[in-house]
Amino acid sequence: MSKRVLIVDDAIFMRMKLKDILEKNGFEVVAEAQNGAEAVEKYKAERPDLVTMDITMPEMDGVTALRLIKQFDSNAKVIMCSAMGQQAMVMDAIQSGAIDFIVKPFESDRVLQSLNKAIR
């Protein structure tokens, strides 16, 4: 059975790139969100196995969304996505319960390594 993933990123190009990598490797993208508030709603509706969460987004950032998702479901598996130079926010995210982070631009191998580690 394929693992169900929610992709969260304010850039449609990034969502498309991730979706492409995931679907080619047997993951099912059940929903996409473009900000943290939408991410929390879609998580509650879809209950995905895994979330890829951008850190910097309008309306609600990824770390805040991560905390809300973890309050709702303490077993949520969230992988943060960040641009270079966001180390402080990445540390914040890890302390808030993120299981890993991947750096943009996405490299297929790194993305898959992270997701496969997360669903074990």
Secondary structure by P-SEA (a helix, b strand, c coil): cbbbbbbbcccaaaaaaaaaaaaacccccccccccaaaaaaaaaaccccccccccccccccaaaaaaaaaaacccbbbbbbbcccaaaaaaaaaaacccccccccccaaaaaaaaaaaac
